[in-house]
Amino acid sequence: MSTVYRVGIIGCGSISHLHMKGYLGEERFKVVALSDPVAEARQDFGDRYGIEKRYTDAREMMDREGLDVVSICTWHKLHAPLTIAACARRPKAILCEKPMAVNMGECDEMMIAARRNDVKLAIAHQRRFNPVWTDARNLIAEGAIGDVRHVHCSGSQGLLNDCSHMFDFMRYVMSDPAPEWVLGNIERKTDRYERDIRIEDRSAGIVGFDNGAVGQLLQELHPERRQGGYLYGSDGMMDVNEQRVLLINSKSGGWEERPSTGEDPSVGQAVELADWIEGKSEHRGEASNGRAAVEIIMGIYESARLHEVVQMPVRTHSSPIEEMIEAGDLPVERPGRYDIRAFLLRGESMQGENLGENSDEMPGENDEEG
Ligand SMILES: NC(=O)c1ccc[n+]([C@@H]2O[C@H](COP(=O)([O-])OP(=O)(O)OC[C@H]3O[C@@H](n4cnc5c(N)ncnc54)[C@H](O)[C@@H]3O)[C@@H](O)[C@H]2O)c1
């Protein structure tokens, strides 16, 4: 019988269910503990999956449970501090949600912490395990559309949220080229937040990759919402979403539809994590890929801040959009803070501003479990 790795989950909200699905789908994992400062979240998740060990404090869970794997499923601002805290306890691996972090400084600190503690760190861009995206990647690698010249994606909810998946999409399907330069701009006329980080109302970014392809992303500028995009090459075109690839090239004689083979991305992500721990494979969500998606995004913000084409690497360690807001360069013309993810909060809160580490004082939360 193979080793069973002990898993602890930090943050029991919406995405934690996908992590759980992955671990339930791979017998080498057993989720033994959870942590969340919100009593309702602990109870819902713990009861649903029969997890007895429940903590309000993630560090206490990690100190007591001897975990092999830690899943970090909190909002973005806690990804870096909790990853660094987890690294210090030296589990075998950490699976941290996307976006990897909210600026380049944090991404780098997470990678330093992982390296110096010999911890495998993966970022959960789980669509790398979607069979459709992998089919697109393999087709492109085989030359099905020739040399990729242009990739187009559309998204919403700010660059760091679902658009981080799209920059990851661009890289993944083209076998992970490095971004070389970025040009972009943003509009922020309202005080818009997403999971407690300040985001733009609208944005556009263009990224040049070292394979010669140019990627374009429109955020809140186009009605189409999908995970995937359009790729144009020297010998064909591909239209990719999560369900199928549509392919046309000089040999296909029309559009070829290639449906999903149905494998679950969350399970694939977990299986490869176990293989990675055991030295049987690399992990396609390895942290440098999560970092690359954040770097393109920070490059767009930096381009908007400096009014220039940003050459990689991005050398500003803080978030350029935060710098612009703090410097008064992005004045809000229609005041009033709102968070487009306020619906995720529990209790009376409408803002995530108190959603911090080790919070026993969740807004609207009356936690009597200590
Ligand atoms: N990969 C994907 O497709 C995908 C999809 C959805 C969300 N996400 C990512 O997952 C992350 C979480 O989003 P969500 O939608 O699950 O949010 P959520 O609000 O539903 O869940 C977050 C949970 O974290 C808990 N929490 C807050 N502080 C904590 C702490 N210090 N320790 C432990 N738990 C704490 C909250 O109480 C809450 O239950 C985000 O970064 C988001 O980008 C990824």
The ligand as a Tripos MOL2 file, in Angstrom:
@<TRIPOS>MOLECULE
LIG
   44    48     1     0     0
SMALL
NO_CHARGES

@<TRIPOS>ATOM
      1 N1         -8.7500   28.2530   -9.1080 N.am      1 LIG1
      2 C1         -9.9780   28.7360   -9.3090 C.2       1 LIG1
      3 O1        -10.6220   28.5120  -10.3310 O.2       1 LIG1
      4 C2        -10.5980   29.5790   -8.2320 C.ar      1 LIG1
      5 C3        -11.9850   29.7220   -8.1260 C.ar      1 LIG1
      6 C4        -12.4960   30.4460   -7.0470 C.ar      1 LIG1
      7 C5        -11.6360   31.0400   -6.1340 C.ar      1 LIG1
      8 N2        -10.2930   30.9030   -6.2960 N.ar      1 LIG1
      9 C6         -9.3460   31.5370   -5.3560 C.3       1 LIG1
     10 O2         -9.5210   30.9830   -4.0710 O.3       1 LIG1
     11 C7         -9.2830   31.9700   -3.0700 C.3       1 LIG1
     12 C8        -10.4520   31.9490   -2.0960 C.3       1 LIG1
     13 O3        -11.6210   32.3320   -2.7750 O.3       1 LIG1
     14 P1        -13.0380   31.7850   -2.3280 P.3       1 LIG1
     15 O4        -13.9740   32.1270   -3.4230 O.co2     1 LIG1
     16 O5        -12.9490   30.3600   -1.9040 O.co2     1 LIG1
     17 O6        -13.3270   32.6970   -1.0560 O.3       1 LIG1
     18 P2        -14.3410   32.4120    0.1430 P.3       1 LIG1
     19 O7        -14.6150   33.7180    0.7950 O.co2     1 LIG1
     20 O8        -15.4960   31.5920   -0.3370 O.co2     1 LIG1
     21 O9        -13.4730   31.4880    1.1360 O.3       1 LIG1
     22 C9        -12.3570   31.9810    1.8350 C.3       1 LIG1
     23 C10       -12.3750   31.3730    3.2240 C.3       1 LIG1
     24 O10       -11.1560   31.7240    3.8820 O.3       1 LIG1
     25 C11       -11.4780   31.9300    5.2610 C.3       1 LIG1
     26 N3        -10.3840   32.6440    5.9180 N.ar      1 LIG1
     27 C12       -10.1670   33.9800    6.0410 C.ar      1 LIG1
     28 N4         -9.0640   34.2210    6.7610 N.ar      1 LIG1
     29 C13        -8.5530   33.0090    7.1060 C.ar      1 LIG1
     30 C14        -7.4070   32.5940    7.8340 C.ar      1 LIG1
     31 N5         -6.5710   33.4640    8.3760 N.pl3     1 LIG1
     32 N6         -7.1930   31.2720    8.0060 N.ar      1 LIG1
     33 C15        -8.0400   30.3620    7.4830 C.ar      1 LIG1
     34 N7         -9.1410   30.7080    6.7630 N.ar      1 LIG1
     35 C16        -9.3820   32.0110    6.5750 C.ar      1 LIG1
     36 C17       -12.7770   32.6780    5.1900 C.3       1 LIG1
     37 O11       -13.4680   32.6720    6.4320 O.3       1 LIG1
     38 C18       -13.5080   31.9030    4.1020 C.3       1 LIG1
     39 O12       -14.2630   30.8410    4.6360 O.3       1 LIG1
     40 C19        -9.1130   33.2970   -3.8100 C.3       1 LIG1
     41 O13        -7.7700   33.6870   -3.8060 O.3       1 LIG1
     42 C20        -9.5950   33.0140   -5.2120 C.3       1 LIG1
     43 O14        -8.8710   33.7310   -6.2030 O.3       1 LIG1
     44 C21        -9.7630   30.1820   -7.3020 C.ar      1 LIG1
@<TRIPOS>BOND
     1     1     2 1
     2     2     3 2
     3     2     4 1
     4     4     5 ar
     5     4    44 ar
     6     5     6 ar
     7     6     7 ar
     8     7     8 ar
     9     8     9 1
    10     8    44 ar
    11     9    10 1
    12     9    42 1
    13    10    11 1
    14    11    12 1
    15    11    40 1
    16    12    13 1
    17    13    14 1
    18    14    15 2
    19    14    16 1
    20    14    17 1
    21    17    18 1
    22    18    19 2
    23    18    20 1
    24    18    21 1
    25    21    22 1
    26    22    23 1
    27    23    24 1
    28    23    38 1
    29    24    25 1
    30    25    26 1
    31    25    36 1
    32    26    27 ar
    33    26    35 ar
    34    27    28 ar
    35    28    29 ar
    36    29    30 ar
    37    29    35 ar
    38    30    31 1
    39    30    32 ar
    40    32    33 ar
    41    33    34 ar
    42    34    35 ar
    43    36    37 1
    44    36    38 1
    45    38    39 1
    46    40    41 1
    47    40    42 1
    48    42    43 1
@<TRIPOS>SUBSTRUCTURE
     1 LIG1         1 GROUP 0 **** ****
